[in-house]
Amino acid sequence: MRKYISRFHYLTQDLNDKSHVTQVQTACAAGANWIQYRCLSKSDEELLNEINIISGICDDWGATLIVTDHVHLLHSADLQGVHIEDMSADFVALRREIGEEKTLGASANTIADIRRIWASGVVDYIGCGPLRITHTKPNDYPLLGLDGYKEVVKVMNDEGIDIPLIAVGGVSISDVGSLLEAGVYGVAVSAAVNLSEDPARALKEIYKQLY
């Protein structure tokens, strides 16, 4: 039975003027039901302390909490799953490590990445990108652009690759409608919400387009 995967993945980010806890409080109060805690700047002890606070917020609002990459923390905190950004990871081994009940997400940039992830048979959704240049997650991966997503979705349909595809990387509010028309399942957003003058309003606007 396929696990529930939200069409909107809200990602926290390291910001000087806004803690991850504050970001999650704002997002959940505005209606976010899928939180991906993405923190690259803390020790394990600091991560666990923050995750414990954030998991309490998510529980209060009934939101799913996913952590980026920190697999070793999965069984030490109230987390529903993990998202792996390493596209060359051994997903079968990761599934054995985290168990069947936890959600496992994977990042992809090309159709070759998607084929490999799909072939593993153990991943619940794919975050594919970047759409355009993003400073949230600097990398050298080729930009997909809207046409790239259309091509990826076409190949997936032609080859029977049936897994939720989440567009990620530089996604803005104005992109959501076009990405859905291109055939993606949903979107993952951080800066478009977190750096907005009114994060709650930005988040609600994205939800209106998705549902």
ZIPENOR-V308243 format. One record per residue. N is the residue number from 0. RES is the residue in one letter. PSI is psi in degrees with one decimal (none if undefined). OMEGA is omega in whole degrees, 0 to 359 (none if undefined). D_LAST is the distance of its C-alpha to the last C-alpha in Angstrom with 2 decimals. Layout:
BEGIN
n = <N;N>
res = <RES;RES>
psi = <PSI;PSI>
omega = <OMEGA;OMEGA>
d_last = <D_LAST;D_LAST>
END
This chain:
BEGIN
n = <0;1;2;3;4;5;6;7;8;9;10;11;12;13;14;15;16;17;18;19;20;21;22;23;24;25;26;27;28;29;30;31;32;33;34;35;36;37;38;39;40;41;42;43;44;45;46;47;48;49;50;51;52;53;54;55;56;57;58;59;60;61;62;63;64;65;66;67;68;69;70;71;72;73;74;75;76;77;78;79;80;81;82;83;84;85;86;87;88;89;90;91;92;93;94;95;96;97;98;99;100;101;102;103;104;105;106;107;108;109;110;111;112;113;114;115;116;117;118;119;120;121;122;123;124;125;126;127;128;129;130;131;132;133;134;135;136;137;138;139;140;141;142;143;144;145;146;147;148;149;150;151;152;153;154;155;156;157;158;159;160;161;162;163;164;165;166;167;168;169;170;171;172;173;174;175;176;177;178;179;180;181;182;183;184;185;186;187;188;189;190;191;192;193;194;195;196;197;198;199;200;201;202;203;204;205;206;207;208;209;210>
res = <M;R;K;Y;I;S;R;F;H;Y;L;T;Q;D;L;N;D;K;S;H;V;T;Q;V;Q;T;A;C;A;A;G;A;N;W;I;Q;Y;R;C;L;S;K;S;D;E;E;L;L;N;E;I;N;I;I;S;G;I;C;D;D;W;G;A;T;L;I;V;T;D;H;V;H;L;L;H;S;A;D;L;Q;G;V;H;I;E;D;M;S;A;D;F;V;A;L;R;R;E;I;G;E;E;K;T;L;G;A;S;A;N;T;I;A;D;I;R;R;I;W;A;S;G;V;V;D;Y;I;G;C;G;P;L;R;I;T;H;T;K;P;N;D;Y;P;L;L;G;L;D;G;Y;K;E;V;V;K;V;M;N;D;E;G;I;D;I;P;L;I;A;V;G;G;V;S;I;S;D;V;G;S;L;L;E;A;G;V;Y;G;V;A;V;S;A;A;V;N;L;S;E;D;P;A;R;A;L;K;E;I;Y;K;Q;L;Y>
psi = <127.2;138.3;154.9;130.4;122.7;154.1;-12.6;114.3;114.0;124.4;131.7;164.3;159.3;113.6;142.7;-32.1;6.9;114.8;162.3;-37.2;-47.0;-41.7;-44.6;-40.7;-46.1;-45.8;-46.4;-41.0;-27.2;-5.0;2.9;132.0;4.6;110.7;127.1;111.5;109.1;97.5;126.2;9.7;13.0;158.5;167.3;-41.3;-43.8;-40.2;-47.1;-42.0;-43.7;-40.7;-40.7;-38.6;-46.5;-38.8;-34.0;-41.0;-45.5;-39.5;-42.7;-35.5;-1.2;31.5;146.3;137.7;119.5;143.8;143.3;118.2;-31.1;66.1;-36.1;-13.6;-6.4;-37.6;5.4;-1.3;166.1;82.7;144.3;-10.5;-172.9;144.9;127.1;121.5;-15.7;107.8;-15.4;11.3;156.7;94.8;-29.6;-43.6;-39.0;-40.9;-40.6;-38.2;-41.0;-16.6;168.3;-26.9;-27.6;147.5;137.1;116.4;153.6;149.1;147.9;153.7;-28.5;167.6;-28.8;-41.2;-45.1;-41.7;-43.0;-42.8;-44.3;-41.0;-25.5;-30.2;11.7;-2.4;141.2;-27.4;162.2;128.9;111.6;131.1;-170.9;153.3;-48.6;-179.3;133.0;140.5;-5.2;-37.5;80.3;133.1;173.7;15.3;144.8;141.7;138.1;-42.4;171.5;-40.7;-32.8;-42.2;-39.8;-42.8;-42.6;-47.1;-40.4;-47.1;-42.2;-45.5;-43.3;-34.1;3.5;28.6;103.0;86.7;139.7;126.5;118.6;121.2;132.0;150.0;91.8;19.6;126.8;169.2;-39.5;-10.8;-20.7;-48.7;-43.6;-37.6;-40.1;-41.6;-30.9;-16.5;4.1;156.9;-37.7;-170.0;154.0;130.3;139.3;-74.4;-36.2;-24.2;-53.6;-32.3;5.8;153.2;-28.2;84.4;-41.2;-43.3;-41.1;-44.8;-44.0;-35.6;-39.1;-43.8;-39.8;-34.7;-25.4;-28.5;none>
omega = <182;178;175;176;179;175;179;177;178;182;171;177;179;179;181;188;183;183;176;179;179;178;182;177;180;183;181;179;180;175;180;179;179;183;173;180;183;182;185;193;186;175;179;180;179;178;181;178;182;179;180;177;182;180;176;177;180;177;181;183;180;182;175;180;178;177;178;167;188;184;184;179;190;183;179;184;181;181;181;179;184;174;184;182;179;185;180;183;175;187;177;178;178;178;177;183;187;181;185;186;182;177;179;177;182;177;178;176;184;177;176;176;182;178;182;179;180;181;179;178;187;184;185;178;180;172;188;180;10;174;179;180;178;178;177;180;181;176;182;182;177;177;181;187;182;180;178;178;179;180;179;181;179;180;178;179;181;184;178;178;188;180;180;180;182;178;184;175;178;180;177;180;183;180;193;182;180;179;177;178;178;175;178;181;184;182;173;187;172;187;182;175;189;181;178;176;179;184;181;179;179;180;180;179;178;180;180;180;184;186;none>
d_last = <22.61;19.74;18.49;14.96;13.44;10.41;8.29;9.52;13.27;15.01;18.67;21.64;24.58;28.26;28.84;32.18;31.02;28.07;28.32;25.78;25.96;25.20;22.23;20.77;21.67;19.86;16.66;16.62;17.56;14.65;12.17;12.35;12.59;14.11;17.19;19.48;22.87;24.58;28.07;30.96;33.66;34.74;37.17;36.23;37.46;35.39;32.28;32.81;33.49;30.27;28.21;29.75;28.68;25.12;24.82;25.95;23.25;20.57;22.29;22.34;18.57;17.81;16.51;17.53;20.20;21.18;24.27;25.14;28.35;30.40;30.81;34.06;32.34;29.91;32.36;33.62;30.46;27.54;25.12;22.76;23.28;24.34;23.25;26.26;26.72;30.04;29.36;32.80;32.37;33.64;30.47;32.51;34.68;31.77;30.28;33.73;33.90;30.63;30.64;28.32;26.16;24.92;21.99;23.37;21.57;23.50;23.65;24.58;25.74;27.09;26.80;29.93;28.22;25.40;28.10;29.98;27.10;26.12;29.82;30.10;28.07;27.09;24.05;20.57;18.55;19.66;19.00;20.35;21.73;22.76;21.07;23.74;26.36;25.27;27.68;25.64;26.84;29.82;30.73;32.48;29.95;29.47;26.49;24.18;22.85;20.37;23.06;23.54;20.04;20.53;23.84;22.70;20.00;22.72;25.23;22.98;22.36;26.08;27.19;24.94;23.41;20.48;18.86;15.46;16.06;14.73;15.83;17.92;20.75;20.76;17.09;16.61;13.88;15.17;14.87;11.16;10.92;14.25;13.61;10.79;13.38;15.96;14.48;13.52;11.28;10.05;11.93;14.51;15.60;18.69;20.80;18.19;17.42;20.82;22.97;21.16;23.24;20.51;18.51;16.55;15.55;14.69;12.45;10.58;10.38;8.88;6.05;5.63;5.82;3.80;0.00>
END
